[in-house]
């Protein structure tokens, strides 16, 4: 396996090699092949997936295998910059255009000329910024902040990423449909870590080597029992969380072989009493939500969906609510939709939502 070397400056990342996806599962192998297929074109790509799954690694891989590989790869986190600064960050500004603009400054799109720009968390852009980006995608012309008239035209491949459901945002009026279709020429979905658990031992081995290569830490290996616990863990933070856990093992471990006792509490708890307590808490919240649906006539969209999308309830709680509906309906999702006060035309949207968020439980076990 080869790893890219990075020289980072601000949001700029220049790659000298392909940061390879680690894993041998069918999901990762299929994604790897898809990256190789789409890399050679200049088509715009939208990368979707939960937070922490490695969307930027996929973008770097596409760039490194493209004809632009020797040119700049520049990443911009759209969620981490206020709108006024993001416009300047992307398009640049001229001297005197605002307080503190003491000189002309090129934007990331100009710096990436003949290369690739990666726009992470594109769903966090305001509607105004979406309009500015759409204009650039249509014309390739830069309009710097404070400039009169049009600017230079640049040749940039745009790769965007999001952990949000942009189609749902379009229905809510929070994302421009025309921009979505501009960005979504090719869509790649990065699977969450829980869907390719067989890759977890490989990832642990890789990151363990990475963190122990040039330091004097005691930990040199991870026990098989510990690897088993890590493989069974649900990983809500995906690969990013796994990286943090392995780094913590290396830094805080006192023995040559890391044990289960060295793991963070949230990982250990899922294996025993802590996991059962979490499950009971989920059931209690699910009971309250189910009561609001059945007894008080609230809609699933306003009662459960809104809380889940705002991350006020977990996927486990959502699953418990669905389980209760399936128990009541003996596994009939159409009856569940009626129990949850959904209109008939919402049925497909309801199922698509459950499928996308890994909450469509098998119905057969409820028909016995």
Sine and cosine of phi, psi and omega as CSV:
sin_phi,cos_phi,sin_psi,cos_psi,sin_omega,cos_omega
0.00,0.00,0.70,-0.71,0.03,-1.00
-0.94,-0.34,0.53,-0.85,-0.04,-1.00
-0.85,-0.53,0.66,-0.75,0.02,-1.00
-0.93,0.37,0.52,-0.85,0.13,-0.99
-0.97,-0.25,0.70,-0.72,-0.10,-0.99
-0.90,-0.43,0.59,-0.81,0.19,-0.98
-0.81,-0.59,0.99,-0.13,-0.16,-0.99
-0.99,-0.10,0.65,-0.76,0.09,-1.00
-0.63,-0.78,0.96,-0.28,-0.08,-1.00
0.92,0.40,-0.81,-0.58,0.04,-1.00
-1.00,-0.06,0.12,0.99,-0.09,-1.00
-1.00,0.00,0.74,-0.68,0.06,-1.00
-0.74,-0.67,0.83,-0.55,0.06,-1.00
-0.94,-0.34,0.78,-0.62,-0.05,-1.00
-0.97,-0.25,0.55,-0.84,0.08,-1.00
-0.90,-0.44,0.11,0.99,0.02,-1.00
-0.17,-0.98,0.10,-0.99,-0.06,-1.00
-1.00,0.03,0.88,-0.48,0.12,-0.99
-0.97,0.24,0.99,-0.13,-0.19,-0.98
-0.94,0.35,0.60,-0.80,0.13,-0.99
-0.93,0.36,0.74,-0.67,-0.01,-1.00
-1.00,-0.06,0.82,-0.58,0.04,-1.00
0.50,-0.87,0.45,-0.90,0.02,-1.00
-0.83,-0.56,0.16,0.99,-0.01,-1.00
-0.95,0.32,0.37,-0.93,0.06,-1.00
-0.85,0.53,-0.59,0.81,-0.02,-1.00
-0.90,0.43,-0.71,0.70,-0.02,-1.00
-0.95,0.31,-0.60,0.80,0.03,-1.00
-0.90,0.44,-0.66,0.75,0.04,-1.00
-0.90,0.43,-0.65,0.76,0.02,-1.00
-0.91,0.41,-0.66,0.75,0.03,-1.00
-0.87,0.50,-0.68,0.73,0.01,-1.00
-0.92,0.39,-0.60,0.80,0.01,-1.00
-0.91,0.41,-0.64,0.77,0.06,-1.00
-0.85,0.52,-0.72,0.69,-0.01,-1.00
-0.89,0.46,-0.58,0.81,-0.02,-1.00
-0.94,0.35,-0.67,0.74,-0.14,-0.99
-1.00,0.00,-0.22,0.98,-0.13,-0.99
-0.90,0.43,-0.57,0.82,-0.14,-0.99
-0.96,0.28,-0.33,0.94,0.01,-1.00
-1.00,0.04,0.11,-0.99,0.08,-1.00
-0.96,-0.27,0.25,0.97,-0.06,-1.00
-0.90,0.44,0.56,-0.83,0.07,-1.00
-0.94,0.33,0.57,-0.82,-0.08,-1.00
-0.77,-0.63,0.68,-0.73,0.11,-0.99
-0.92,-0.39,0.87,-0.50,0.00,-1.00
-0.98,-0.22,0.82,-0.57,-0.01,-1.00
-0.89,-0.45,0.34,-0.94,0.01,-1.00
0.48,-0.88,0.30,-0.95,-0.02,-1.00
-0.91,0.42,0.28,-0.96,0.05,-1.00
-0.88,0.47,0.73,-0.68,0.08,-1.00
1.00,0.00,0.07,1.00,-0.05,-1.00
-0.99,0.15,-0.27,0.96,0.02,-1.00
0.95,-0.30,0.59,0.81,-0.03,-1.00
-0.91,0.42,-0.59,0.81,0.02,-1.00
-0.94,0.35,-0.56,0.83,0.07,-1.00
-0.87,0.49,-0.66,0.76,0.04,-1.00
-0.90,0.44,-0.69,0.72,0.01,-1.00
-0.89,0.46,-0.67,0.74,0.03,-1.00
-0.89,0.45,-0.61,0.79,0.04,-1.00
-0.90,0.43,-0.67,0.74,0.03,-1.00
-0.87,0.49,-0.74,0.67,-0.01,-1.00
-0.88,0.47,-0.69,0.72,-0.08,-1.00
-0.92,0.39,-0.41,0.91,0.03,-1.00
-0.99,-0.14,0.04,1.00,-0.06,-1.00
-1.00,-0.03,0.12,-0.99,0.06,-1.00
-0.95,0.31,-0.14,0.99,0.02,-1.00
-0.99,-0.13,0.21,0.98,-0.17,-0.99
-0.84,0.54,-0.52,0.85,-0.02,-1.00
-1.00,0.06,-0.03,1.00,-0.01,-1.00
-0.98,-0.18,0.12,-0.99,-0.10,-0.99
-0.91,0.42,0.58,-0.81,0.23,-0.97
-0.90,-0.43,0.88,-0.47,-0.09,-1.00
-0.83,-0.55,0.83,-0.56,-0.01,-1.00
-0.97,-0.25,0.70,-0.72,0.04,-1.00
-0.78,-0.62,0.82,-0.57,0.06,-1.00
-1.00,0.02,0.97,-0.26,-0.08,-1.00
-0.93,0.36,-0.32,0.95,-0.02,-1.00
-1.00,0.09,-0.32,0.95,-0.12,-0.99
-0.99,-0.11,0.09,1.00,-0.07,-1.00
-0.75,-0.66,0.78,-0.63,0.06,-1.00
-0.86,0.51,0.41,-0.91,-0.09,-1.00
-0.81,0.59,-0.72,0.70,-0.07,-1.00
-0.89,0.45,-0.61,0.79,0.02,-1.00
-0.98,0.21,-0.54,0.84,-0.01,-1.00
-0.89,0.45,-0.62,0.78,0.03,-1.00
-0.87,0.49,-0.71,0.70,0.03,-1.00
-0.92,0.39,-0.63,0.78,-0.01,-1.00
-0.88,0.48,-0.66,0.75,-0.04,-1.00
-0.99,0.16,-0.73,0.69,-0.17,-0.98
-0.98,-0.22,-0.24,0.97,-0.06,-1.00
1.00,0.09,0.10,-0.99,0.04,-1.00
-0.54,-0.84,0.28,-0.96,0.04,-1.00
-0.97,-0.23,0.36,-0.93,-0.02,-1.00
-0.85,0.53,0.71,-0.70,0.05,-1.00
0.99,0.14,0.09,1.00,-0.05,-1.00
-0.96,0.28,-0.38,0.93,0.08,-1.00
-0.34,-0.94,0.20,-0.98,-0.01,-1.00
-0.86,0.50,0.80,-0.60,-0.03,-1.00
0.99,-0.11,-0.14,0.99,0.04,-1.00
-1.00,0.07,0.99,0.16,-0.10,-1.00
-1.00,0.10,-0.18,0.98,-0.01,-1.00
-0.43,-0.90,0.29,-0.96,0.12,-0.99
-0.91,0.41,0.62,-0.79,0.00,-1.00
-0.70,-0.72,0.81,-0.59,0.05,-1.00
-0.96,0.27,0.53,-0.85,0.05,-1.00
-1.00,0.02,0.11,-0.99,-0.02,-1.00
-0.89,0.46,-0.56,0.83,0.01,-1.00
-0.91,0.41,-0.59,0.80,0.03,-1.00
-0.95,0.31,-0.64,0.77,0.01,-1.00
-0.91,0.41,-0.44,0.90,-0.02,-1.00
-1.00,-0.01,0.20,0.98,-0.02,-1.00
-0.76,0.65,0.78,-0.63,-0.07,-1.00
0.94,0.33,0.07,1.00,0.02,-1.00
-0.90,-0.44,-0.58,-0.82,-0.09,-1.00
-0.77,-0.63,0.67,-0.74,0.15,-0.99
-0.92,-0.39,0.76,-0.65,0.05,-1.00
-0.95,-0.31,0.91,-0.42,-0.02,-1.00
-0.98,-0.18,0.99,-0.14,-0.04,-1.00
-0.99,0.10,0.51,-0.86,0.00,-1.00
0.82,0.58,0.77,0.64,-0.05,-1.00
-0.90,0.45,-0.42,0.91,0.01,-1.00
-0.94,0.35,-0.19,0.98,0.02,-1.00
-1.00,0.02,-0.09,1.00,0.01,-1.00
-0.92,0.40,0.62,-0.78,0.11,-0.99
-0.94,0.33,0.30,-0.95,0.00,-1.00
-0.88,0.47,-0.58,0.81,0.03,-1.00
-0.90,0.43,-0.71,0.71,0.02,-1.00
-0.92,0.40,-0.57,0.82,0.06,-1.00
-0.87,0.49,-0.64,0.77,0.03,-1.00
-0.90,0.43,-0.66,0.75,0.03,-1.00
-0.91,0.42,-0.67,0.74,0.02,-1.00
-0.91,0.42,-0.66,0.75,0.02,-1.00
-0.86,0.51,-0.68,0.73,0.02,-1.00
-0.87,0.49,-0.67,0.75,0.02,-1.00
-0.90,0.44,-0.69,0.73,-0.02,-1.00
-0.89,0.45,-0.51,0.86,-0.01,-1.00
-0.98,0.18,-0.53,0.85,-0.10,-0.99
-0.91,-0.41,-0.40,0.91,-0.10,-0.99
0.96,0.30,0.13,0.99,-0.07,-1.00
-0.99,-0.13,0.73,-0.68,0.00,-1.00
-1.00,0.04,0.76,-0.66,0.10,-0.99
-0.91,-0.41,0.99,-0.12,-0.05,-1.00
-0.94,0.34,0.49,-0.87,0.06,-1.00
-0.89,0.46,0.81,-0.58,0.03,-1.00
1.00,0.07,-0.03,1.00,-0.03,-1.00
-1.00,0.07,0.53,-0.85,0.09,-1.00
-1.00,-0.09,0.82,-0.57,0.04,-1.00
0.99,0.17,-0.06,-1.00,-0.04,-1.00
-0.96,0.27,0.33,-0.94,0.03,-1.00
-0.92,-0.39,-0.31,-0.95,-0.03,-1.00
-0.96,0.29,0.41,-0.91,0.06,-1.00
-0.99,-0.13,0.74,-0.68,-0.04,-1.00
-0.86,-0.51,0.40,-0.92,0.01,-1.00
-0.95,-0.32,0.98,-0.21,-0.07,-1.00
-0.71,-0.70,0.72,-0.69,0.17,-0.99
-1.00,0.05,0.75,-0.66,-0.04,-1.00
-0.95,-0.30,0.82,-0.57,0.14,-0.99
-0.88,-0.47,0.80,-0.60,-0.01,-1.00
-0.89,-0.45,0.35,-0.94,0.01,-1.00
-0.57,-0.82,0.46,-0.89,0.03,-1.00
-0.39,-0.92,0.48,-0.88,0.16,-0.99
-0.96,-0.26,0.16,0.99,0.00,-1.00
-0.98,-0.20,0.33,-0.94,0.10,-1.00
-1.00,0.04,0.99,-0.12,-0.09,-1.00
-0.91,0.41,-0.54,0.84,0.03,-1.00
-0.89,0.45,-0.64,0.77,0.05,-1.00
-0.92,0.39,-0.62,0.78,0.04,-1.00
-0.89,0.45,-0.57,0.82,0.04,-1.00
-0.89,0.45,-0.69,0.72,0.01,-1.00
-0.90,0.43,-0.46,0.89,0.01,-1.00
-1.00,0.03,-0.03,1.00,-0.01,-1.00
0.97,0.23,0.31,0.95,-0.05,-1.00
-0.98,-0.17,-0.14,0.99,0.03,-1.00
-0.60,-0.80,0.64,-0.77,-0.06,-1.00
-0.97,0.25,0.78,-0.63,-0.01,-1.00
-0.91,0.41,-0.62,0.78,-0.02,-1.00
-0.92,0.40,-0.58,0.82,0.06,-1.00
-0.93,0.36,-0.63,0.78,0.02,-1.00
-0.84,0.55,-0.72,0.69,-0.04,-1.00
-0.95,0.31,-0.43,0.90,0.10,-0.99
-0.93,0.37,-0.64,0.77,-0.07,-1.00
-0.99,0.13,-0.51,0.86,-0.17,-0.99
-1.00,-0.05,0.72,0.69,0.08,-1.00
-0.92,0.38,-0.74,0.68,0.11,-0.99
-0.79,-0.61,0.73,-0.69,0.02,-1.00
-0.89,-0.45,0.76,-0.65,0.09,-1.00
-0.88,-0.47,0.76,-0.64,0.04,-1.00
-0.95,-0.32,0.80,-0.60,0.01,-1.00
-1.00,-0.08,0.84,-0.54,-0.09,-1.00
-0.96,0.30,0.52,-0.85,0.10,-1.00
-0.93,0.38,0.40,-0.92,-0.10,-1.00
-0.88,0.48,-0.55,0.83,-0.04,-1.00
-0.91,0.41,-0.29,0.96,-0.01,-1.00
-1.00,-0.02,-0.10,1.00,0.12,-0.99
-0.64,-0.77,0.87,0.50,-0.07,-1.00
-0.88,0.48,-0.45,0.90,-0.02,-1.00
-0.89,0.46,-0.27,0.96,0.03,-1.00
-1.00,0.06,-0.19,0.98,-0.09,-1.00
-0.88,0.48,-0.71,0.70,0.05,-1.00
-0.85,0.52,-0.62,0.79,0.04,-1.00
-0.90,0.43,-0.67,0.74,0.02,-1.00
-0.91,0.42,-0.66,0.75,0.03,-1.00
-0.87,0.49,-0.72,0.69,0.01,-1.00
-0.87,0.49,-0.68,0.73,-0.03,-1.00
-0.90,0.44,-0.76,0.64,-0.05,-1.00
-0.95,0.32,-0.50,0.87,0.07,-1.00
-0.90,0.45,-0.70,0.71,0.05,-1.00
-0.88,0.47,-0.63,0.77,-0.04,-1.00
-0.89,0.46,-0.70,0.72,-0.10,-0.99
-0.99,0.11,-0.31,0.95,-0.02,-1.00
-0.98,-0.21,0.01,1.00,-0.12,-0.99
-0.90,0.44,-0.70,0.71,-0.14,-0.99
-0.78,-0.62,0.61,0.79,0.07,-1.00
-0.67,-0.75,0.19,-0.98,-0.06,-1.00
-0.98,-0.17,0.47,0.88,-0.03,-1.00
-0.93,0.36,0.45,-0.89,-0.04,-1.00
-0.95,0.32,-0.62,0.78,-0.11,-0.99
-0.94,0.35,0.79,-0.61,0.05,-1.00
-0.83,-0.55,-0.22,0.98,-0.03,-1.00
-0.43,-0.90,0.19,-0.98,0.03,-1.00
-0.85,-0.53,0.74,-0.67,-0.06,-1.00
-0.91,0.42,0.48,-0.88,0.05,-1.00
-0.84,0.54,-0.62,0.78,0.02,-1.00
-0.88,0.48,-0.66,0.75,0.00,-1.00
-0.92,0.40,-0.65,0.76,0.04,-1.00
-0.88,0.47,-0.61,0.79,0.04,-1.00
-0.89,0.46,-0.69,0.73,0.04,-1.00
-0.89,0.46,-0.70,0.72,-0.01,-1.00
-0.91,0.42,-0.55,0.83,0.00,-1.00
-0.95,0.32,-0.54,0.84,-0.01,-1.00
-0.99,0.12,-0.27,0.96,-0.05,-1.00
-0.91,0.40,0.48,-0.87,-0.13,-0.99
-0.99,0.16,-0.34,0.94,0.06,-1.00
0.79,0.62,0.91,0.42,0.07,-1.00
-0.89,0.46,-0.45,0.90,0.05,-1.00
-1.00,-0.06,0.07,1.00,0.08,-1.00
0.86,0.52,-0.52,-0.85,-0.12,-0.99
-0.89,0.46,-0.57,0.82,0.02,-1.00
-0.86,0.52,-0.66,0.75,0.03,-1.00
-0.92,0.38,-0.64,0.77,0.03,-1.00
-0.88,0.48,-0.67,0.74,0.05,-1.00
-0.85,0.53,-0.71,0.70,-0.01,-1.00
-0.90,0.44,-0.64,0.77,-0.01,-1.00
-0.91,0.41,-0.69,0.72,0.01,-1.00
-0.90,0.43,-0.66,0.75,0.03,-1.00
-0.89,0.46,-0.64,0.77,0.03,-1.00
-0.90,0.43,-0.66,0.75,0.04,-1.00
-0.84,0.54,-0.70,0.72,-0.04,-1.00
-0.91,0.41,-0.65,0.76,-0.10,-0.99
-0.98,0.20,-0.65,0.76,-0.12,-0.99
-0.99,-0.12,-0.29,0.96,-0.02,-1.00
-0.91,0.41,0.58,-0.81,-0.04,-1.00
-0.95,-0.32,-0.26,0.97,-0.01,-1.00
-0.96,-0.29,0.27,-0.96,-0.02,-1.00
-0.92,0.40,-0.51,0.86,0.00,-1.00
-0.90,-0.43,0.88,-0.48,-0.01,-1.00
-0.94,0.35,0.67,-0.74,-0.03,-1.00
-0.92,-0.38,0.07,-1.00,0.02,-1.00
-0.86,0.51,-0.58,0.81,-0.01,-1.00
-0.89,0.45,-0.34,0.94,0.01,-1.00
-0.99,0.14,-0.18,0.98,-0.06,-1.00
-0.97,0.25,0.44,-0.90,0.09,-1.00
-0.87,0.50,0.44,-0.90,-0.07,-1.00
-0.85,0.52,-0.63,0.77,-0.08,-1.00
-0.91,0.41,-0.45,0.89,0.03,-1.00
-0.98,0.18,-0.70,0.71,-0.01,-1.00
-0.90,0.43,-0.61,0.79,-0.09,-1.00
-0.91,0.42,-0.52,0.85,-0.03,-1.00
-0.91,0.41,-0.31,0.95,-0.02,-1.00
-0.99,0.14,-0.31,0.95,-0.11,-0.99
-0.61,-0.79,-0.77,-0.64,-0.08,-1.00
-0.86,0.52,-0.63,0.78,-0.01,-1.00
-0.85,0.52,-0.64,0.77,0.01,-1.00
-0.92,0.40,-0.66,0.75,0.01,-1.00
-0.90,0.43,-0.61,0.80,0.03,-1.00
-0.91,0.41,-0.66,0.75,0.05,-1.00
-0.87,0.49,-0.66,0.75,-0.01,-1.00
-0.90,0.44,-0.65,0.76,0.03,-1.00
-0.90,0.43,-0.62,0.78,0.04,-1.00
-0.90,0.44,-0.66,0.75,0.03,-1.00
-0.88,0.48,-0.65,0.76,-0.02,-1.00
-0.91,0.42,-0.63,0.78,0.01,-1.00
-0.89,0.46,-0.73,0.69,0.03,-1.00
-0.90,0.43,-0.65,0.76,0.01,-1.00
-0.89,0.45,-0.62,0.78,0.04,-1.00
-0.86,0.51,-0.70,0.71,-0.01,-1.00
-0.90,0.45,-0.69,0.72,0.00,-1.00
-0.91,0.41,-0.66,0.75,-0.01,-1.00
-0.90,0.45,-0.62,0.79,0.04,-1.00
-0.89,0.46,-0.64,0.77,0.03,-1.00
-0.91,0.42,-0.58,0.81,0.01,-1.00
-0.94,0.33,-0.76,0.65,-0.14,-0.99
-0.99,0.13,-0.74,0.67,-0.12,-0.99
-1.00,0.05,-0.53,0.85,-0.09,-1.00
-0.96,-0.27,-0.06,1.00,0.14,-0.99
0.95,0.30,0.35,0.94,0.03,-1.00
-0.96,0.29,0.47,-0.88,0.03,-1.00
-0.98,0.18,0.56,-0.83,0.07,-1.00
-0.82,0.57,-0.61,0.79,-0.06,-1.00
-0.90,0.43,-0.67,0.74,-0.05,-1.00
-1.00,0.09,-0.47,0.88,-0.11,-0.99
-1.00,0.02,-0.76,0.65,-0.12,-0.99
-0.96,-0.26,-0.78,0.63,-0.07,-1.00
-0.84,0.55,-0.73,0.68,-0.05,-1.00
-0.88,0.48,-0.66,0.75,0.01,-1.00
-0.91,0.41,-0.64,0.77,-0.01,-1.00
-0.92,0.39,-0.70,0.72,-0.02,-1.00
-0.92,0.39,-0.47,0.88,0.06,-1.00
-1.00,0.06,0.07,1.00,0.04,-1.00
0.89,0.46,0.52,0.85,0.07,-1.00
-1.00,-0.02,-0.31,0.95,0.18,-0.98
-0.79,-0.61,0.39,-0.92,-0.07,-1.00
-1.00,-0.03,0.15,-0.99,0.08,-1.00
-0.89,0.47,-0.59,0.81,0.01,-1.00
-0.88,0.47,-0.66,0.75,0.04,-1.00
-0.91,0.42,-0.68,0.73,0.03,-1.00
-0.86,0.50,-0.67,0.74,0.03,-1.00
-0.87,0.49,-0.64,0.77,0.00,-1.00
-0.89,0.45,-0.64,0.76,0.04,-1.00
-0.89,0.46,-0.71,0.70,0.01,-1.00
-0.89,0.46,-0.66,0.76,0.01,-1.00
-0.86,0.52,-0.69,0.72,0.01,-1.00
-0.88,0.47,-0.66,0.75,0.03,-1.00
-0.90,0.44,-0.63,0.78,0.00,-1.00
-0.94,0.33,-0.57,0.82,0.07,-1.00
-0.90,0.45,-0.67,0.74,0.00,-1.00
-0.92,0.39,-0.61,0.79,-0.10,-1.00
-1.00,-0.09,0.03,1.00,-0.06,-1.00
0.82,0.57,0.70,0.72,0.14,-0.99
1.00,0.07,0.21,0.98,-0.03,-1.00
-0.99,-0.17,0.95,-0.31,-0.06,-1.00
-0.92,0.39,-0.48,0.88,0.03,-1.00
-0.92,0.39,-0.61,0.79,0.06,-1.00
-0.93,0.36,-0.61,0.79,0.06,-1.00
-0.85,0.53,-0.70,0.72,-0.01,-1.00
-0.87,0.50,-0.63,0.77,0.03,-1.00
-0.94,0.34,-0.65,0.76,0.03,-1.00
-0.86,0.50,-0.55,0.84,-0.04,-1.00
-1.00,-0.01,0.23,0.97,0.15,-0.99
0.89,0.45,0.66,0.75,0.05,-1.00
-0.99,-0.14,0.53,-0.85,0.09,-1.00
-0.95,0.30,0.46,-0.89,0.00,-1.00
-0.81,0.58,-0.60,0.80,-0.03,-1.00
-0.96,0.29,-0.13,0.99,0.02,-1.00
-1.00,0.02,-0.07,1.00,-0.14,-0.99
-0.87,0.50,-0.75,0.66,-0.02,-1.00
-0.91,0.41,-0.64,0.77,0.05,-1.00
-0.88,0.48,-0.65,0.76,0.02,-1.00
-0.87,0.49,-0.76,0.65,0.00,-1.00
-0.91,0.41,-0.65,0.76,0.02,-1.00
-0.88,0.47,-0.64,0.77,0.04,-1.00
-0.89,0.46,-0.73,0.68,0.00,-1.00
-0.89,0.46,-0.66,0.75,-0.02,-1.00
-0.91,0.42,-0.69,0.73,-0.05,-1.00
-0.89,0.46,-0.58,0.81,-0.08,-1.00
-0.98,-0.22,0.34,0.94,0.12,-0.99
0.86,0.51,0.66,0.75,-0.03,-1.00
-0.83,-0.56,0.19,0.98,0.05,-1.00
-1.00,0.04,1.00,-0.09,-0.08,-1.00
-0.96,0.27,0.54,-0.84,0.05,-1.00
-0.87,0.49,0.76,-0.64,-0.12,-0.99
-0.99,0.12,-0.35,0.94,-0.16,-0.99
-0.90,0.43,-0.59,0.81,-0.04,-1.00
-0.91,0.42,-0.33,0.94,-0.03,-1.00
-1.00,-0.03,-0.07,1.00,-0.03,-1.00
-0.99,-0.15,-0.02,1.00,0.01,-1.00
-0.99,0.16,0.00,0.00,0.00,0.00
